[in-house]
Amino acid sequence: MKTHQNPLFSDETQAHADLTTLESPTLLVDKRRPTGKRLLRDLRRQQTAAQAMADFGHETRIHGLTKGQFSLLDLITSTIDTIGPSHMQISTWTAAKTDVRTCCEWMKAGQILSSRWLVDLTFQRRTPELAHTIRELFGAESIRVAQNHCKLVLLHNDDWRVVIQTSMNLNFNPRFENFTVAHDPDLHAFYGGIFDEVWQRQPRDLASANPHTITKFFISEM
């Protein structure tokens, strides 16, 4: 049976990156002793993202636990409220359409200055319309697809290099979640280098492949 190519998977709108072939360092060993203040916050009651980010500064590293009463989007919002308009890079397994639309509103309002998204290859299969929406809202070069389960947000401007590491995807999910937020230029550069290489080295010849072929490629290269 002959099948027609989905326009969402065309070379102009789709890119796949094989993370197993990256040449960027994949391990950062920080030998420096922490000089800043570490805040440990158990936020399993009714605390908000704004309360979680209270007292955040250049020398503060926040570690928190939640029961899902606020989302990663809320955490990003509170961080931007503190550090100001920023460039954003996000790695997530999945996202909700409403959260993607909210990020678009941030860009329109000047809170997000640019945006790049690294999502799992199944993201295309599960929500192709949302992947298409990301490209429409943030540009054709705003998204890459890989075998990805990493949840990570990088925010930067002239004064800040913030890294958010978390178990949360970019959707509301009322489950036990953890997160760490810190201004860490070295860690930001470490992750940013991986993002840069993914955007530079994506094998676009997989763009029109079916999900089985894409999955087979990633398994064979691991």
N, C-alpha and C positions, 0 to 999 in steps of 0.2 A: 504494500500500500504506500502510495506516495504521500509525503507530508510536506506542508509548506513551512518555510522558515518563519519563526516568530520575529517580527521587526524589533522587538525589545532586545534580541540577542545579536543584532547586527554589529559589524565592526565599529560603526560610528557611535554606538550607544552602549557598548558592553566591553568590559575588560576583565580578564582573569589573571591572577598572579599566583605563581607557584612559590609558596613561602619556603619550601624546602631547599630552593636553590639560591637563597639570598646570601650575599657576601658580607653584608653588614654584620657587626658583632651581635650575637644573640645572648650574651651574658655580660652583665655589668657587675663587677665586684667593687663595692664602695668601701675602701679601707679607712676612710675618715671617721672619726668618732662624731656622733651627732652633737652639734653645738646648740641646736635650737630646743624649743620646748615641745615635748610630745604630749598630746592630749588624747586620752582614751575615753571614749564616750559610749555608754550603753544607752541607746535611743529606742529601746523596744516598747516604750509606752506611747506617748502621744507627741513627742518632740517633733519639731518641723526641721526641714533642711536648713532654714535660716538659723535656728538654734544650734544645729550641728556645726555650722560654720562660724559661730560666735568666737571672737578673739583670733580669727585666722590672720596670719601675717607672714612675712618673709621667713621668719625663724620658727614657724609653727608647723608641726606635722600632726594632722588629725586622723585618728583611727576610730572607726565607729561601727556599731552593729545596729540594725533596725529590724522591725517586723514587716517592713514594706509599706509603712505609713507614708513615706515619701519616695519618689522615684529618682532615677538618675537624672532625668530632666530637671527635677526640682533642685537637685544638688548642683547641677551646672548653672542653673539660674542664680542660686545663692552665691556661687563662686564668682560669677560675672558681676553681680551686684557689688562684690567686694573689690575686685581687681580692675573692673572697667571693661570696655569693649575689647574683644579679643579675637584672634584667629583660632579656629577649632579644628581638631582632628579627632575622629572617633572610630573606635573599633568595637563592633558589637555583633552578636550572633543574630539578633533580630531587633526590630523596632516597630513601634505602632505608628499608624498613619497620622494620628493626631499629634504625636510628638514630633514627627518630621515636619508637619505644618507649623508647629510652634517654633521650630528652629528657623524656618523660613521667615516667620514674623520677626524673629530676632535680627535676621539679616536686613530686612526692610527697615527696622528701627535703628540700625547701626550698632547693635550690641554684638553681633557676630560679624567679623570683617571678611572672613573667608571660611570655607568648610570643605573637609575631605572625609569620606566614609569608606571604611574597610569592613565588608560584611561577609558572611558565610556564603558559599556557593549555593547552598540550599535556599538562601534568601530569595534567589531568582525563581526557584521552583515553587516555593510556598507563597510568595507575594510579589509576582512579577510587576503588578501595577504599582506597588510601592517603590520598587527599584526604579521604575520609569519616572515616578514622581520625584525622586531624589535628583535624577538627571535634569528633569524639567526645571526644578526649583533652584538647583545649585550649579548646574552646568554639566555638560557631557563628561568632563574630566573629573567630576567630583566623587566618583564611586569606583571602587575596585572590588572584585569578588575573588575570594580564596577559600581554602578549607580552614575556617577560622572560628574559634570559640573564645577569643580573647575579648575581655571587656575593659576598655581603656579610653580615657579622654585626655587630650593634650590641649591646653589653652595657653596662648602667649600674646603679649603685647610688648611695648617698649620697656616696661618695668617688671613684668612677671613671666615666669616659666612654670606653669602649674601642671602637675600630673595627678589625675584622678584614676586610681586603680580600684576595681570593684567587682563584685559578683553579679551586679545588676546589668541587665540589658536595657536598651532604651525603650522601655515600655513599663506601664504600671503593673507590678507583680507583687501582691501582698504576701511575701514569704520572707523568711529569715535571710538577710543580706548583710554583706560587709563592704566597707569602703575605706580608702586612705586618700587624703588630699594633702598635697604639699607643694610648696614652691621649691623646685629642685632642678636647677639649670642642667646639671650633668645627666640626670635621669631623663629629663625632657629631650635633650640632645640625643641620647641613646635611642629612645623610642622614635623620635623624629627622623633619625637616620634610616630606620627600618621602613617607616612610611614613605620616605623619599625614594628608596630603592624599589619598593613595590610599585610606586607610580611610574618609575622609569623602566622597569623590566617586565611588565605584564605581557605574557604571550597571547597576543590578540588572535592567534590562529585558533584558539579554543572558543572564540566568541560565539560561533554558530553551532557548536557541538551540542549534542543532547546531554542530559544530566548523567547518563551512564558513562559516556565517553569522558566527561569532565572528571567524574569521580575516579574512573580507572586511571586517568593521567596522574592525579594526585597520589593515589595509592602506589602506583609503580615508581614514582619519583621519591618516595619516602624511604 
